[in-house]
Amino acid sequence: QVQLVESGGGLVQPGGSLRLSCAASGIIFRAAHMGWYRQGPGKQRELVATESNGGSTNYADSVKGRFTISRDNAKNTVYLQMNAMKPEDTAVYYCNADYPLTRYNYWGQGTQVTVSS
């Protein structure tokens, strides 16, 4: 059974930091392209950051220089370090595991992040 379990969300003040974690099980983690997506209130789900199985990273323009994605293949875990956070970062953050050129694509249940004073 595939499981992607996010943790680390919560309430943070503008300018603050949070680190999200996503622990994966039931998949070949090292072969997956891992990503973080978010869905803000009244908005569509959007890409935040991805890291390929080869270590290449990609970021949304809105988070470049503030967020960092990383993965630990030994722990089957992907992280999202979020710094200098803004109210517009408020969203439910979802972990994604994708295997390109296949039909295999998995989502976590999401974790709420709220940036507010």
Backbone bond lengths (Angstrom), bond angles and torsions (degrees), N, CA, C in turn:
res aa  C-N    CA-C-N  psi(-1)  N-CA   C-N-CA  omega(-1)  CA-C   N-CA-C  phi
1 Q - - - 1.458 - - 1.526 109.60 -
2 V 1.329 115.71 128.32 1.456 120.64 -179.42 1.526 109.78 -80.83
3 Q 1.316 115.64 132.76 1.459 120.68 174.44 1.515 109.71 -137.78
4 L 1.319 115.46 132.51 1.452 123.24 169.76 1.523 105.86 -121.58
5 V 1.327 116.56 115.88 1.458 120.43 -173.94 1.522 109.38 -118.25
6 E 1.334 115.02 111.60 1.458 121.07 178.82 1.526 110.40 -85.77
7 S 1.322 115.03 150.53 1.458 121.75 174.74 1.517 108.70 -152.50
8 G 1.329 115.66 165.99 1.451 120.85 175.71 1.512 115.37 102.73
9 G 1.315 117.45 -3.28 1.458 119.58 178.13 1.515 111.79 -72.03
10 G 1.329 115.23 171.40 1.448 119.75 179.44 1.506 111.70 158.87
11 L 1.321 115.05 -163.04 1.451 123.07 -179.34 1.531 109.15 -100.20
12 V 1.322 116.69 131.25 1.458 121.55 179.07 1.520 108.50 -139.61
13 Q 1.317 116.30 148.85 1.458 120.61 178.04 1.521 110.72 -79.42
14 P 1.321 117.45 154.39 1.469 119.93 174.55 1.530 110.38 -53.68
15 G 1.332 114.61 136.79 1.455 120.70 -176.57 1.522 114.00 89.17
16 G 1.305 116.82 -10.00 1.460 121.39 -178.16 1.516 113.44 -84.01
17 S 1.336 114.58 -175.56 1.467 121.35 -176.11 1.525 110.79 -131.79
18 L 1.321 113.92 151.56 1.461 122.47 171.41 1.523 107.82 -143.70
19 R 1.321 116.18 153.47 1.463 120.84 171.46 1.520 109.04 -123.90
20 L 1.312 114.99 120.78 1.450 121.15 175.67 1.520 109.81 -92.99
21 S 1.322 115.12 146.08 1.460 121.62 175.15 1.522 109.12 -124.97
22 C 1.325 115.64 149.57 1.463 121.24 175.49 1.524 106.87 -135.92
23 A 1.322 115.69 111.81 1.460 121.40 179.40 1.518 109.25 -96.01
24 A 1.320 116.68 125.28 1.458 121.91 -176.59 1.522 111.18 -106.69
25 S 1.313 115.14 145.61 1.458 121.49 173.21 1.519 108.75 -145.84
26 G 1.319 115.32 154.69 1.454 119.57 178.73 1.513 114.70 80.63
27 I 1.342 117.49 6.74 1.462 121.88 177.70 1.520 109.52 -130.59
28 I 1.330 114.92 162.48 1.466 119.58 172.36 1.517 106.00 -85.49
29 F 1.324 115.53 90.24 1.457 121.30 -169.03 1.519 112.21 -59.42
30 R 1.321 116.96 -43.69 1.473 119.31 -172.94 1.530 111.56 -64.82
31 A 1.316 116.98 -20.10 1.468 120.76 -179.44 1.523 112.79 -91.28
32 A 1.308 117.64 -9.60 1.462 121.26 -174.30 1.522 111.95 -87.47
33 H 1.301 115.05 145.41 1.462 121.22 165.18 1.521 105.57 -85.78
34 M 1.336 116.53 122.14 1.450 120.76 -175.36 1.518 110.41 -104.78
35 G 1.329 115.19 146.60 1.451 118.14 -178.47 1.517 112.75 -149.00
36 W 1.306 114.28 161.32 1.457 123.28 171.20 1.523 108.35 -118.75
37 Y 1.319 114.91 134.02 1.449 122.72 176.52 1.519 107.53 -127.90
38 R 1.332 116.32 163.98 1.451 119.00 177.71 1.519 110.45 -144.50
39 Q 1.321 114.07 155.11 1.461 120.81 176.49 1.511 108.47 -135.06
40 G 1.338 114.37 109.99 1.444 120.38 178.13 1.513 111.88 -82.80
41 P 1.334 116.98 169.49 1.469 120.26 -179.44 1.524 111.77 -58.00
42 G 1.306 116.33 124.70 1.451 120.73 178.02 1.516 115.15 71.30
43 K 1.323 116.81 13.30 1.465 120.53 -177.49 1.523 111.14 -118.95
44 Q 1.313 115.21 164.28 1.457 120.16 174.13 1.528 110.05 -81.85
45 R 1.319 115.22 157.39 1.452 119.96 176.50 1.534 108.98 -65.08
46 E 1.335 115.80 136.73 1.460 120.59 -178.37 1.516 110.90 -133.57
47 L 1.322 114.53 154.17 1.451 120.89 177.48 1.520 110.10 -70.79
48 V 1.327 115.93 137.43 1.461 121.70 173.31 1.530 109.75 -105.59
49 A 1.338 115.59 -55.01 1.463 120.04 -177.88 1.526 109.25 -160.98
50 T 1.319 115.47 148.96 1.463 120.74 175.06 1.518 109.86 -134.81
51 E 1.331 114.58 153.94 1.455 120.62 172.14 1.520 107.91 -135.58
52 S 1.316 115.03 123.64 1.457 119.62 -178.38 1.523 111.23 -73.74
53 N 1.321 115.19 170.87 1.465 118.40 177.96 1.522 111.49 -68.52
54 G 1.327 116.57 -12.23 1.461 120.25 176.05 1.515 113.98 -98.67
55 G 1.339 116.04 0.97 1.460 119.76 176.37 1.517 115.77 96.56
56 S 1.335 117.63 0.90 1.467 119.44 177.16 1.521 109.67 -74.95
57 T 1.327 115.93 138.84 1.454 120.75 -177.74 1.522 111.34 -116.84
58 N 1.332 113.90 155.57 1.455 121.42 179.24 1.520 107.13 -145.32
59 Y 1.347 115.82 138.38 1.453 120.53 -176.89 1.525 111.14 -130.39
60 A 1.321 115.34 148.55 1.460 119.92 168.59 1.523 108.08 -66.47
61 D 1.314 116.21 146.38 1.466 120.29 -179.20 1.526 111.28 -57.42
62 S 1.315 116.79 -33.93 1.461 120.98 -175.07 1.530 113.29 -69.02
63 V 1.332 117.80 -15.76 1.469 119.98 -177.67 1.527 112.85 -118.21
64 K 1.321 117.72 -3.96 1.466 120.10 -179.18 1.517 110.75 -57.84
65 G 1.334 115.51 133.88 1.449 121.04 -179.94 1.512 114.07 85.25
66 R 1.339 116.62 -9.65 1.470 120.07 -179.80 1.525 111.98 -116.93
67 F 1.327 116.89 -36.15 1.463 121.69 -177.28 1.526 109.46 -109.23
68 T 1.337 115.42 148.68 1.455 121.27 176.70 1.520 109.78 -136.01
69 I 1.321 115.60 126.55 1.459 121.14 175.03 1.522 108.86 -96.72
70 S 1.316 115.99 142.48 1.460 120.65 176.26 1.526 108.75 -151.18
71 R 1.308 115.83 162.71 1.455 120.05 -179.01 1.510 110.40 -139.36
72 D 1.326 115.45 151.38 1.452 122.29 175.51 1.515 106.42 -124.91
73 N 1.312 117.53 100.26 1.461 120.83 -175.90 1.526 112.30 -66.17
74 A 1.321 116.83 -26.27 1.470 119.70 178.48 1.522 111.48 -69.65
75 K 1.340 116.01 -26.82 1.463 120.86 -178.93 1.526 112.38 -105.65
76 N 1.327 116.88 1.96 1.478 120.72 -177.61 1.530 111.30 52.27
77 T 1.321 115.37 44.03 1.459 120.42 -174.23 1.524 110.70 -134.78
78 V 1.324 114.94 139.72 1.461 121.72 173.22 1.529 107.87 -118.08
79 Y 1.320 115.02 145.25 1.460 121.80 -175.44 1.529 110.64 -121.73
80 L 1.311 114.54 157.50 1.457 120.82 170.13 1.527 107.41 -135.85
81 Q 1.320 115.12 107.45 1.459 120.57 175.67 1.519 108.16 -87.56
82 M 1.318 116.47 123.04 1.458 121.87 -176.51 1.519 108.69 -118.29
83 N 1.331 116.25 117.78 1.463 122.87 179.27 1.515 110.45 -118.59
84 A 1.311 115.99 165.19 1.466 121.90 177.63 1.521 110.88 47.60
85 M 1.298 115.43 50.01 1.454 119.46 -171.98 1.513 112.45 -72.36
86 K 1.336 114.58 150.86 1.447 123.08 -176.79 1.526 110.37 -122.46
87 P 1.313 117.97 156.65 1.468 119.32 177.53 1.533 112.88 -54.93
88 E 1.314 117.10 -32.46 1.464 119.88 179.89 1.522 113.21 -71.88
89 D 1.329 117.92 -5.50 1.463 121.08 172.94 1.526 111.58 -81.70
90 T 1.317 116.72 -6.67 1.464 120.57 178.83 1.523 110.36 -60.66
91 A 1.321 116.00 124.63 1.472 120.86 -176.59 1.523 109.24 -177.38
92 V 1.307 114.81 170.26 1.457 120.72 164.83 1.522 106.72 -89.11
93 Y 1.315 116.69 126.45 1.465 122.41 -177.75 1.525 109.45 -101.96
94 Y 1.332 114.54 130.81 1.456 121.26 -176.39 1.526 110.75 -118.49
95 C 1.305 115.56 140.36 1.460 123.23 174.17 1.534 108.57 -92.04
96 N 1.317 115.79 142.77 1.465 120.94 -179.39 1.515 110.73 -134.68
97 A 1.317 115.58 139.63 1.466 122.09 173.22 1.518 107.77 -120.99
98 D 1.316 116.13 125.10 1.453 120.92 -175.71 1.521 110.96 -129.40
99 Y 1.319 114.88 141.36 1.458 121.55 174.91 1.523 106.51 -118.15
100 P 1.319 116.93 98.79 1.466 120.52 -176.55 1.519 113.00 -55.02
101 L 1.324 114.80 146.35 1.459 123.83 178.92 1.523 112.27 67.97
102 T 1.316 116.87 13.49 1.463 121.30 173.44 1.521 107.91 -128.26
103 R 1.325 115.54 175.40 1.467 119.28 177.57 1.514 112.22 -92.31
104 Y 1.311 116.38 7.55 1.467 119.73 -173.47 1.526 110.31 -91.42
105 N 1.321 114.54 115.88 1.459 122.47 -179.76 1.522 107.14 -151.07
106 Y 1.322 116.44 126.88 1.454 120.67 -172.02 1.525 110.84 -128.93
107 W 1.341 114.78 148.86 1.464 122.10 -179.16 1.519 110.74 -125.90
108 G 1.331 115.18 146.99 1.442 121.09 169.35 1.517 110.53 -82.81
109 Q 1.320 115.51 -179.10 1.465 120.74 -175.92 1.525 112.32 -86.74
110 G 1.319 116.99 -13.67 1.454 121.25 177.76 1.516 113.25 95.85
111 T 1.324 114.60 152.20 1.461 121.43 175.38 1.523 108.38 -136.73
112 Q 1.320 115.81 135.86 1.472 120.94 -175.54 1.525 110.61 -80.70
113 V 1.304 115.50 132.48 1.464 122.99 172.74 1.518 107.85 -122.65
114 T 1.316 116.03 125.59 1.457 121.57 179.81 1.521 108.93 -125.56
115 V 1.329 115.18 125.16 1.466 121.87 178.81 1.520 107.63 -110.61
116 S 1.314 115.18 110.21 1.460 119.42 -175.21 1.525 109.56 -160.23
117 S 1.329 114.22 148.60 1.461 119.63 175.32 1.522 110.90 -93.35
